[in-house]
């Protein structure tokens, strides 16, 4: 199926042409048929000579109903521009063409109607000249008469040629169905309609409401009036939603593939049209079927920041239109450059941001996004419309290679600085490094660690972490001198204090392997365990605490925690009567 929207001045025969081509009545309201003027969107379809189907979104031509017209053409890839031979180019012809150009519609046909009332060539020549200056370029022209039927076969053939030129849709892309109608059917519940531009819908699918993020389920699907289990893009589709009140959805809302879109109320865009400096402070942004008030902040000559009245599911590269409803004037088309822009809090930030935006063209660019954002989750990029490739540095975090290398260098420097400022601490806490490096996730710190650094117990340490401050090294040397011939005698607390060994210094020495801690203020030289096992192995087995104390020439203060440590290490085993045996010659 292909979907084409009509465009043109009021009373130039758009609805009549659709009615003649399809045999269907596009005007849905009795008032429209009574007044002979389209007020809201109409829908009809027909089979082309090739066997393909074209569906028409018939839009109103009166200037009072331009918002309705924009809701119809927003999601549609091609347009049928209608000009009456007897009236030629008119004001709404120009406004509709400006809207199509702003939205980036690049495929279309020019149809000159009422060819039975006047020579169609002058109207065709004027219209082609106007259209040639837009994204549509040089379009094929067909003159027709809905009264006599003249030209209708040529128009059908031209529609086939137009359809063949349209870009192929992405049937596996994420669904973003802009809602252009919402109504209730008795016995079925809420139904919404729209043009499915990418992806596919299936009965039973779960979707998200763009307005709230809540989940809804597809109860039924119709396309071209026929119930279907599945509908693939491009297609006109009606979606019956299970258990969703009608007041939860209206024109301008959207149904989304879960987790695939970034809903944002702040976007940076490039403007094609009025200069940014000439724009009023508030305009209406038209995108898809939505029309949302937007506060405009100029950044550069053709770039602005828009603060939207409500969040929309926008992607990098989306085309939209800014319109001043008070002046009934199209201010210009916009291309979305960034759907998650940085704040502009500092003096000069707007000018700096304009310089960044000057290098963007609205085409999703992974390398560029990483260069600008430094670190970003892959899922967040995907929701912005940026294709993701490459291997994350941690979890689903992607990093700009140069920035990642700089972070690695800074990490080494920060660990060294922390060691100088806190020589008695065992490494640098991962959380402290996260804050110093300005990282959003602790996992990124751990991913940055490279040899000789390592992560242990929530801290980053150097492999040579056994290097002690000189005062602690001197104190350990004094203990070795004083107790080297009495390896199972521990310095008393006051002696440790005299040597400058408080709890932090002792902890550093123990971590460096320079001392062995048995209990608070009970330390031995590090080779005491091996020596103790050899001594105890020479005792009659089993042996008592008293026998061990005497053999080791030490005090109960040392013997009790020493034997308990040997038990825990499996070098000795405690028996039910509190005696022990040596299990192995080494702990």
Secondary structure as GFF3:
##gff-version 3
##sequence-region A 1 587
A	DSSP	beta_strand	2	7	.	.	.	ID=ss1
A	DSSP	alpha_helix	14	22	.	.	.	ID=ss2
A	DSSP	alpha_helix	30	35	.	.	.	ID=ss3
A	DSSP	beta_strand	42	47	.	.	.	ID=ss4
A	DSSP	beta_strand	53	58	.	.	.	ID=ss5
A	DSSP	three_ten_helix	63	65	.	.	.	ID=ss6
A	DSSP	alpha_helix	66	73	.	.	.	ID=ss7
A	DSSP	beta_strand	78	84	.	.	.	ID=ss8
A	DSSP	alpha_helix	91	102	.	.	.	ID=ss9
A	DSSP	beta_strand	107	113	.	.	.	ID=ss10
A	DSSP	alpha_helix	120	132	.	.	.	ID=ss11
A	DSSP	beta_strand	140	143	.	.	.	ID=ss12
A	DSSP	alpha_helix	152	165	.	.	.	ID=ss13
A	DSSP	beta_strand	176	178	.	.	.	ID=ss14
A	DSSP	beta_strand	181	185	.	.	.	ID=ss15
A	DSSP	beta_strand	189	196	.	.	.	ID=ss16
A	DSSP	beta_strand	200	202	.	.	.	ID=ss17
A	DSSP	beta_strand	206	209	.	.	.	ID=ss18
A	DSSP	beta_strand	215	223	.	.	.	ID=ss19
A	DSSP	beta_strand	226	227	.	.	.	ID=ss20
A	DSSP	beta_strand	230	232	.	.	.	ID=ss21
A	DSSP	beta_strand	235	242	.	.	.	ID=ss22
A	DSSP	three_ten_helix	246	248	.	.	.	ID=ss23
A	DSSP	beta_strand	254	257	.	.	.	ID=ss24
A	DSSP	beta_strand	262	273	.	.	.	ID=ss25
A	DSSP	three_ten_helix	276	278	.	.	.	ID=ss26
A	DSSP	beta_strand	282	287	.	.	.	ID=ss27
A	DSSP	beta_strand	290	300	.	.	.	ID=ss28
A	DSSP	beta_strand	303	314	.	.	.	ID=ss29
A	DSSP	beta_strand	319	324	.	.	.	ID=ss30
A	DSSP	beta_strand	329	338	.	.	.	ID=ss31
A	DSSP	alpha_helix	349	357	.	.	.	ID=ss32
A	DSSP	alpha_helix	366	373	.	.	.	ID=ss33
A	DSSP	beta_strand	375	377	.	.	.	ID=ss34
A	DSSP	alpha_helix	378	384	.	.	.	ID=ss35
A	DSSP	beta_strand	397	399	.	.	.	ID=ss36
A	DSSP	alpha_helix	401	421	.	.	.	ID=ss37
A	DSSP	beta_strand	428	429	.	.	.	ID=ss38
A	DSSP	alpha_helix	430	437	.	.	.	ID=ss39
A	DSSP	alpha_helix	442	448	.	.	.	ID=ss40
A	DSSP	beta_strand	453	456	.	.	.	ID=ss41
A	DSSP	beta_strand	459	462	.	.	.	ID=ss42
A	DSSP	alpha_helix	470	483	.	.	.	ID=ss43
A	DSSP	alpha_helix	493	498	.	.	.	ID=ss44
A	DSSP	alpha_helix	503	511	.	.	.	ID=ss45
A	DSSP	beta_strand	515	519	.	.	.	ID=ss46
A	DSSP	beta_strand	522	525	.	.	.	ID=ss47
A	DSSP	alpha_helix	528	537	.	.	.	ID=ss48
A	DSSP	alpha_helix	545	552	.	.	.	ID=ss49
A	DSSP	alpha_helix	556	569	.	.	.	ID=ss50
A	DSSP	beta_strand	572	574	.	.	.	ID=ss51
A	DSSP	beta_strand	580	582	.	.	.	ID=ss52
###
